[in-house]
Amino acid sequence: MSSTSSGRPMGSAGPTFDPYDNTPELIPLRSAAQAGHWPAVRAFFAGLDSADKVCAASSLLADIPGVENLLERAVAELPGDPLPRTLLAERYVHIGWGIRSAARAKHVSREQFDQFHAWLRRAEQILIDVCAEQPAYAPAWTVRLTTARGLELGQAETRRRYDRLSAHHPHHYRAQTQLLQQLCPKWSGSWEDAHGFAAECTKAAPDGSNTGALVALAHIEHWLDLDGGSDSAYMRGIPVRDDLRFAAQVSVLHPAYRPDWSSVGAHSAFALAFSLGGHFADAAPHFAFLGDRASEFPWDYMSDKKAAFLKFRKSATEA
């Protein structure tokens, strides 16, 4: 199937970054959670056919204000079930990260860090038990990649957790994006590690997976670290362009590609990366897929993500 056939028709209103607009199949989960109806939440997760979908849904559930009350009751009623415990742990992580904010460490206060770490430690205690009982349970290991980063447990421990997960769930895209963050210099990694991991995952993944988008994300992170992303010379470079082209061709532009819940994010990564380098003809098929859809990450790295999307999409359409 053509990767350009799934986008929403382009409109003058611009893109929606709302994940429920972009993936309407998730709306029943939000409705059930907001209604405080645990059986419906549990039934939604029971109907998912992949670990990737479970992790995507878990991440969105964690963003619903007050959902911890529902999840705490579910944990009390079902203490042996890994699902409510993992969902609650991810919600605690989300609360903690909201207190920390997305700012670089030097702009985060000591009080913010203390509260942030307290919430992450609560989550980690839950997840340690879940992973001990269910060593192949991808959702718990995926959240533990985030707690490892936030609690500054180091590169080796985060990689150990990823290896435990990937032994049972290779090519798990959400987990890969979490480890990629850890491997960037802003979390005590290096560009050699970050780019190496993205290339390694892309080479190992089946053709037509989302994994190639890791290459785009690594280059965006690298660009952002250079003078705060004010200089586009890095992204304009031919080696970066060719790296992106190869990754796109073996992943989201491959004939075997089948869109899923991570597709908007993967195509967004390529659309932004190519656009930052002025490679608008290369960005065009990704914008064609997206239509009026976009993911908050990585577009939220732009000072005005909607304006940036519209500007770059216009240039790609005219290329």
PyMOL commands that set and color helices and strands:
alter all, ss='L'
color gray80, all
select helices_A, chain A and resi 19-22+24-34+38-46+51-61+67-77+82-100+105-107+110-133+138-150+155-168+173-183+185-187+191-204+213-225+227-229+233-236+238-250+263-276+280-290+296-299+305-318
alter helices_A, ss='H'
color red, helices_A
deselect
rebuild
show_as cartoon
